Amino acid sequence: MHTHIELCIHNAYIGRNPPFNVMHGVTTIDAHRSAGTGLVDVHTHAIDPDLPDLRQVYPDDRWPSVQRTSETEARLMFGGIPYRRIDQRCWSADARLANMDREGVAVQVLSPIPVTFCYQASAAGAAELASAQNEFFAGIVRAHSTRFAALGAVALQDPDGAVDEMRRCMRRQGFLGVEIGTQVGGTELADPSLDRFFAVAFELGALVLVHPSDQDLSPRLTGLGLGFGAGMPIETALAAAALITSGALSRRPAVRICLAHGGGALPALIGRLDKGAIIAGTTADSPNLPSRLARQLWCDSLTYHRSALLAAIDVFGADHIVFGSDYPFPAMPQPIDDIVGDLPADVWQQICRTNLEETWRSSWV
């Protein structure tokens, strides 16, 4: 039995025991130790305002940097060019906590902003950047262990180095896994060169959040102004479809891979993937039918449309969906629980709280 310790959502938290367990080196979120109505937000982004300046050592690559314009505002730069405006919510735990308390969020899971993946840059420089980001996340989690967890950064263009960094992350308090892109400098996530990375993720009980990056989108889509609306969900669906149809999921059957944005366009494509497999010779009752393999995958709830969320539930199962908001960016739903707010109580509890807890408990039970 777990001791219940209430995490007050609309008031300052008063309590000593965080809603995390650590057993056999695996961090687990214990939603029973936090308030019964608070959201556990698995898709939020943060960045260190003092990122290392890698331009001097690796001048041939494009690197992210943060250019402060005031105490509370900044420009996120990429390759010395303005990428987007950001504010203190990206780096200030206090600012985030104020929003969390107001919006009924019990726990935020911090993760990198995808422009910082830098998979096409020097592996050594990207590893330095990932390490610095993980140190920043670790500092926030240490200071506020009842309210924050983290998904670490890894330089996946060096899979062995990424494994080492993932191991370091998973030894830290509050790290639940890593966030990666949908491709690695043109290499698909389904490529056998990444099998060991995913095998170690399973070994460690790490969640792998797959998030598309602007840098990987088709110029056709971005030129049409459809990068956000169509490019990102299509990119995610392509990565997922490759995992499903290539045999990669059969080689990595137990690793927890979570697709951002409700699985992107995959739920809309799954019937066609099934039909294509049947045309190619897969039997309708085969366990390798794409719709059956897709049940191994996870996704977040960030679909912006109830029918899209219901489609994701149909494809992945309500027990394989976690709540996500894309905090603190304009992509956040308004209100934050817009699509999940009137789900049946048992489904809400699964998606918004207990699926994440049970994910890590099953790693060591």
ChimeraX attribute file (.defattr): number of C-alpha atoms within 10 A of each C-alpha:
attribute: neighborCount
match mode: 1-to-1
recipient: residues
	/A:1	4
	/A:2	8
	/A:3	8
	/A:4	15
	/A:5	17
	/A:6	17
	/A:7	25
	/A:8	19
	/A:9	23
	/A:10	15
	/A:11	10
	/A:12	11
	/A:13	15
	/A:14	11
	/A:15	11
	/A:16	9
	/A:17	15
	/A:18	18
	/A:19	26
	/A:20	22
	/A:21	18
	/A:22	15
	/A:23	13
	/A:24	10
	/A:25	14
	/A:26	24
	/A:27	26
	/A:28	25
	/A:29	28
	/A:30	20
	/A:31	29
	/A:32	18
	/A:33	18
	/A:34	27
	/A:35	19
	/A:36	16
	/A:37	17
	/A:38	22
	/A:39	28
	/A:40	29
	/A:41	28
	/A:42	28
	/A:43	27
	/A:44	21
	/A:45	22
	/A:46	23
	/A:47	25
	/A:48	18
	/A:49	20
	/A:50	14
	/A:51	17
	/A:52	16
	/A:53	14
	/A:54	17
	/A:55	16
	/A:56	7
	/A:57	9
	/A:58	15
	/A:59	11
	/A:60	11
	/A:61	15
	/A:62	19
	/A:63	25
	/A:64	24
	/A:65	25
	/A:66	24
	/A:67	18
	/A:68	17
	/A:69	12
	/A:70	10
	/A:71	8
	/A:72	14
	/A:73	16
	/A:74	18
	/A:75	19
	/A:76	21
	/A:77	18
	/A:78	17
	/A:79	14
	/A:80	14
	/A:81	13
	/A:82	14
	/A:83	15
	/A:84	11
	/A:85	15
	/A:86	20
	/A:87	20
	/A:88	20
	/A:89	21
	/A:90	23
	/A:91	20
	/A:92	16
	/A:93	18
	/A:94	13
	/A:95	14
	/A:96	20
	/A:97	21
	/A:98	15
	/A:99	15
	/A:100	20
	/A:101	18
	/A:102	12
	/A:103	16
	/A:104	18
	/A:105	23
	/A:106	27
	/A:107	27
	/A:108	25
	/A:109	22
	/A:110	29
	/A:111	27
	/A:112	26
	/A:113	18
	/A:114	18
	/A:115	19
	/A:116	20
	/A:117	26
	/A:118	28
	/A:119	24
	/A:120	16
	/A:121	18
	/A:122	18
	/A:123	19
	/A:124	14
	/A:125	21
	/A:126	26
	/A:127	24
	/A:128	16
	/A:129	24
	/A:130	24
	/A:131	20
	/A:132	18
	/A:133	25
	/A:134	28
	/A:135	16
	/A:136	18
	/A:137	28
	/A:138	24
	/A:139	13
	/A:140	20
	/A:141	23
	/A:142	15
	/A:143	11
	/A:144	15
	/A:145	19
	/A:146	24
	/A:147	26
	/A:148	28
	/A:149	31
	/A:150	30
	/A:151	30
	/A:152	28
	/A:153	29
	/A:154	31
	/A:155	30
	/A:156	27
	/A:157	24
	/A:158	19
	/A:159	18
	/A:160	15
	/A:161	17
	/A:162	21
	/A:163	21
	/A:164	13
	/A:165	22
	/A:166	26
	/A:167	17
	/A:168	14
	/A:169	26
	/A:170	23
	/A:171	16
	/A:172	19
	/A:173	20
	/A:174	30
	/A:175	28
	/A:176	29
	/A:177	26
	/A:178	25
	/A:179	25
	/A:180	24
	/A:181	25
	/A:182	25
	/A:183	23
	/A:184	20
	/A:185	15
	/A:186	11
	/A:187	14
	/A:188	18
	/A:189	22
	/A:190	23
	/A:191	15
	/A:192	15
	/A:193	13
	/A:194	21
	/A:195	17
	/A:196	14
	/A:197	20
	/A:198	25
	/A:199	17
	/A:200	16
	/A:201	24
	/A:202	20
	/A:203	14
	/A:204	23
	/A:205	26
	/A:206	27
	/A:207	23
	/A:208	23
	/A:209	25
	/A:210	25
	/A:211	24
	/A:212	27
	/A:213	22
	/A:214	14
	/A:215	15
	/A:216	17
	/A:217	18
	/A:218	15
	/A:219	13
	/A:220	11
	/A:221	16
	/A:222	15
	/A:223	9
	/A:224	10
	/A:225	12
	/A:226	15
	/A:227	20
	/A:228	15
	/A:229	11
	/A:230	16
	/A:231	25
	/A:232	25
	/A:233	22
	/A:234	22
	/A:235	25
	/A:236	26
	/A:237	23
	/A:238	19
	/A:239	21
	/A:240	27
	/A:241	19
	/A:242	17
	/A:243	23
	/A:244	23
	/A:245	20
	/A:246	14
	/A:247	16
	/A:248	18
	/A:249	22
	/A:250	14
	/A:251	15
	/A:252	19
	/A:253	15
	/A:254	16
	/A:255	21
	/A:256	23
	/A:257	23
	/A:258	23
	/A:259	26
	/A:260	27
	/A:261	25
	/A:262	29
	/A:263	31
	/A:264	29
	/A:265	23
	/A:266	26
	/A:267	22
	/A:268	15
	/A:269	15
	/A:270	19
	/A:271	14
	/A:272	14
	/A:273	18
	/A:274	20
	/A:275	15
	/A:276	15
	/A:277	17
	/A:278	16
	/A:279	10
	/A:280	9
	/A:281	9
	/A:282	16
	/A:283	13
	/A:284	12
	/A:285	9
	/A:286	11
	/A:287	11
	/A:288	19
	/A:289	21
	/A:290	23
	/A:291	21
	/A:292	17
	/A:293	20
	/A:294	22
	/A:295	15
	/A:296	21
	/A:297	24
	/A:298	27
	/A:299	29
	/A:300	26
	/A:301	30
	/A:302	28
	/A:303	24
	/A:304	19
	/A:305	13
	/A:306	15
	/A:307	11
	/A:308	20
	/A:309	24
	/A:310	18
	/A:311	17
	/A:312	27
	/A:313	22
	/A:314	13
	/A:315	25
	/A:316	23
	/A:317	17
	/A:318	20
	/A:319	17
	/A:320	23
	/A:321	28
	/A:322	28
	/A:323	24
	/A:324	28
	/A:325	28
	/A:326	21
	/A:327	22
	/A:328	18
	/A:329	15
	/A:330	9
	/A:331	12
	/A:332	17
	/A:333	18
	/A:334	11
	/A:335	10
	/A:336	19
	/A:337	21
	/A:338	15
	/A:339	19
	/A:340	21
	/A:341	12
	/A:342	11
	/A:343	13
	/A:344	9
	/A:345	10
	/A:346	10
	/A:347	18
	/A:348	19
	/A:349	18
	/A:350	19
	/A:351	26
	/A:352	26
	/A:353	28
	/A:354	21
	/A:355	22
	/A:356	25
	/A:357	20
	/A:358	17
	/A:359	19
	/A:360	24
	/A:361	19
	/A:362	10
	/A:363	17
	/A:364	13
	/A:365	7
